[in-house]
Amino acid sequence: MRTALVTGSEGFIGRHVRQSLERDGYAVFACDLRERVYPGDCRDVFRHEIDGCRLTFDLVVHCAALVNGRETIDGNPATVAAYNLQLDAAMFEWALRARPGRIVYLSSSAAYPVRLQGGGSFGTARPLMEGRPGLPHLADQTYGYVKAVGERLAVEVRAAGVPVTVVRPFSGYGADQDGCYPFPAMIARALARKSPFDVWGDGRQVRDFVHVDDICAAVLA
């Protein structure tokens, strides 16, 4: 039976990835600090393995991250950076020792420079970091910076012989998403018949909303 580790398994993307893998026949080892699926967060899993216990996984999907919408990203940038850097560093350090079959690293559209997130830049799925060392400071807040650094770490770990795939989801949505994200927040305002109907920005911005099932299908592909 194929085995998979899903970090952040109770987050919005993580729990859907976990369910998709289970439906696909994987034996899934799930860890998430919030739900205590594993006794501790994913850093404890990786630390345990580094200290001598070996668990072998055919696939690792690294979804663990502190996000919680724009309020957290903009309001607690130092906490977001410190915590997410620790998660990614622990995972990649472990991967170099444990050599799983494949890693999928969940990045973010926030890794792109903010200037590429507005009108006129559609369809530009550009590579990040490679040959452009000054790029990360242009990313969207510290959350985007850490994701850009994570992508660079993925390049180095891949060069060391561990297969790593980077996926950058854009504005995921789904029926069970937390209300701090745009899609459910706008639905709640519509149901409450808010007038005026508040949106972020000037009303001319465009976002690519992608259903979480499609994100999971891309990850598995």
N, C-alpha and C positions, 0 to 999 in steps of 0.2 A: 504494500500500500504506500502511495506517495504521502510524504509528510510535509507540513508547512507550518511556519511560525508567522503569526500576524501580530505585530506590535500596535498598540493603540486600538485594540480590537473592539472596543465599545464606543469609539468615536463614530462620527457620521460615515466617513468613508470606510474605516476599519471594520465596522460590524457588517457592512454590506459585502466587503471583500471576504470576510470570514464565512459568511453564509454562502457566497458563491463558490468558494473553495470546497466547503462541505458538500454542497450539491454536486460538485464535480468529482467527488470521491476521495478528497484529501482527508487525512487525519490531521486536524488542525490543533496546534498548540497556541493558545491565545493568551496574551498578557495585556493588561490595562490597569493603570493605577487606580482609576476611579471606581471600578467595579471589583477590584481585587480578584480578577479571574485567575491570576497567578499571585502567590503571596509576595507582592512587591511589584514595582514597575519594571519595564524592560531592561533598565540598567542592572537590576538585580539578576535577571536571567543571564545577561552577558557576563556579569562579574562572576557568577556561579560557574559558568562554563570556562572562563579564563583561569579560574582557580583549580581546575582539574576535572570537573565533570563534563563529559562530552555528550551532547545531544546532536544527532545528525538530521538535517532538514534538506529536503529536495528544493524547497522554495522558502524564501523569507520575504514577506511584504512589510516594509517598514512604514507604517502610517502614523506612528506615535509622534505627537507634536502638541505644543500649547498654542491654540489658535483663539477660539471663542469669539470670532467676529472682530470687526474694526474697533470696537470699544477696547478690547484687550490689546490688540496690535498697536493702536495709537496711544492708549493710556498707560501701558506697562511695557515699553519697548526693552528696557534692561532685563526684566524678568523673562520676557519672551526669548530674547537672545541667549541668555545664560542657560536656561532650561533646555531649549532646543539644540543648542550646540552640544550640551552634555549627552543628550539622547543620540544624536547622530554620531558623535565621536565614539561613544561606547559601542554602537552597532558596528561601525566600520572596523574598529580595533578588533572586536571579536571575530568579524568575518575573515580577517587576515589569518587568524589562527584556526578557526573551525572549518573554513572552506565549504560553505553550503553550496548546493547545486546551482542556485541562482538567487540573486537579490533583486527585488523591485523597490526602488527608492521613490517615495511619493514626494515630489517637489511641489511647485506652485507657480501659477502665473505671476505671483508677486515677485518672483526672481527676475522678471524682466525690468529694465529701467522704466521708471514712471513715464518718461516721455514717449515710450512705445505703447503705452496702455490707452492712449486717447485716439481720437478720430484720425483716419488717414494711414493707420499702421496695420490694417487688417491683413491677415494672411501671412504675417511675417513670423514664422516659427523658426527663429534664429538660434544658432548655437550660443551657449553662454560660456564665459570664462576662458575657453580654449583660445589662447593667443591674445586675450584681452584682459590682462590682469587688473585694469582699473575699473572694470565694470561693476563689481558688487556694490560699491558705495552708491550707485545710482538706482539700486533696487528699491522696492516698496517697503520702507521701514526696516527695522531690524529683522522682522519675520522673513521678508524677501531676501535680505542679505544672507541670513543663515541658510536659506534654501539654495542660494547661489553657491555658497561655500560647500554645502552638502553635495551639489552636483560636481564640484571640482574634486572633492574627496572620492566620489564615485569613479571619476576618470582615473585617479591614481590607483584605487583598489582594483579596477578592471585591468589596468596595466600590470598589476602584480599577479594576475591570473585568476581572479574571482569574477565570474560573470555578474555584471550589474546592469540593470535596465532602469533608466530614469523616466518617470511619467510626470507630466505637468498638468494636473487637472485644472480646468477653467470653470469657475462659478458653478459648482455642483449643486443640485437641488434634488429633493425627494420628499415624500409625504411625512417622514419622521425626522426632518431636519429641525435643529433648534431655532427658536425665534429670533436669535441675534443675527441671523444671516439674511441677506436681501430678499430672496424669494419668499420665504414664509412671512417675513415682516410685512411685505407689500400685500400678501394675501390677507393677513390679519387686519391691515388698514382698510382694505376693500370690504371685508366682511363687517367691519365696524362702521362703514359708510363715512369714513373720515373726509371732512371737507374744510380746508383744502387738503388734497392728497399729497403728503410730503414724499419727495424722492431725494436721493443724494445727487448732487451736481445740479446742472442747469436744465435738465430735462432733455438734452440732446445726446447724452451719452448712450453708448451701445454696449451690451454685455453678451457674451456667449454662454447662456445657461445650458448646462449639460446634465441630463438625468443621471443619477447615481448608478443605475443599472448599466448605462452605457460606459461610464467610467470603469466599472468592474469588468465589463467585457473587454475593454481595452487593456486593462491590467493583466487579465488572464491570457489574452492573445499575445 
